[in-house]
């Protein structure tokens, strides 16, 4: 197949013939000593990107391991010649008179017939060694007499990024390559004896079309071009290819730019593909060479949610209208730190994607009130216990929860976790306090969990919510301690899941935390393992926590 015009801006190099550039077909000679299981691994100095790129040469690294047949063996690098290493493969099995090799070992396996299977992850994590990006190539080898000749099974893409003007200092968090072909998953390779080369079976998944270079520690853009690499599987007959750059500007706002690069392309094993034009961010837009990249794609839809990579990008959204607009989609891409409460009504949808938000300032919650919005798949932690918190909603009654003080208008919470320890002592009454939510009456809580310990003297207190709406699949493992000698705090409702549940169903909820009541007042008090008071249907719930109290008027 002839290259499409898309490749006119890219240079392809066959690395078996050119030594001054990075190369992607690696041959590592493993010489086995006669009568022993000790191998000498020799990597030719002009080959490329076995483990990392350094000074246009590729070397074995200390700590490298190689899979040979059904065993894994470490190598000892020759300090004076890092292209040479010793492999002590004592007890290596013989697969039908042949030896097969694979790298990396953690994502590979070798069958007795010599078939090599690799698991290619969706994300490649960006790391650096010797000032250069680490490239963990996927390779296979078959013995040829006394040698193992390693062959790269994937292609390598090369990008250049830079900044100009106010874009200098922006941070790159990720680069996505999106195609109409599978980009990650299970890959198998078989050795073709007649061609003396490994042949890769194409990935077959239909929903794995994005491969990501993720920068756990983002790089700051400068005027000088910086090189980034991404390993991709071989592809034949691809018809769409899109580059997606995810960065954070100087104001902390995350921006996503996309560039469609091809209508027909193929990626071959052992080839390096250069995108020669620099991708330059000028503070508002990104240019590919002198051509403007497609405008940023984030618009708050499910397909293009607003991404949050840091506390700065969270704050940037707080200062915009996004969080206060119903239907806007917000997605956490990393664990973040947050130092202040969003004090307006949260009406958007937040998907934490399993990430954690750490509250770095005492006495705050993440949100003041959730008004018809949705929050799911997020954990709330705190740098220190929250002491004496007071969060006022509508200027009258006090509400507090690590996630939000108050929820209303049928707000939805799913798979939310609190790990914040809360201590609240107040003479104000009533106060609504929960590990996650203060008052969630009329809202839906599904599969939420409280792991924080709560100590307070307030009127409505629950491990998950002070007052709960429709609640199912929720659990509490934190200890709840109610202690007061203040008669100003009147009737108390305390439960492992909710202090009070009066308007909806509570089902499949379980309390494992202790409930300790130390109260001198003789005013009416309602305590229970699941709910303090529940004038609703409670089904399939259980309490395994110890309840200890010195004043009890009613217990359910």
Secondary structure, DSSP 8 states (H G I E B T S, - for coil): ----GGGGGEEEEETTT--SS------EEEEE-TTSSEEEEEE-TT---SSB-BTTB----TT-EEEETTEEEEEEEETTEEEEEEEE-TT---BTTB-EEEESSTTEEE-TTS-EEEEE-SEEE--EETTEEB----EEEEEETTEEEEEE-SEEEEEEEEE-GGGTT-EEEEEEEEESS--SEEEEEEEETTTTEEEEE----SS--EEEEEEEEEEE--SS-EEEEEEE--EEEE--EEEEEEEE-TTS-EEEEEEEEESSEEE-TTEEEEE-S-EEE-SS-EEETTEE-B-----SSSTT-EEE-SHHHHHHHHTSSSTTSTT-EEEE-S-EEE-S-EEEEE-SEEEEEEEEEEE-STT--SEEEEES-EEEEEEEEESS-EES---BSTTSSEEEESSEEEEESS-EEEEEEE---EEE--S-SSEEEESSEEE-TT-EEES-EE-S-EEE--SEEESSEEE-SEEES-EE-S-EEEEE--TTS-SEEEESSEEEE-SS-EES-EE-S-EEEEE---S-EEEESSEEEE-S-EES-EE-S-EEES--SEE-
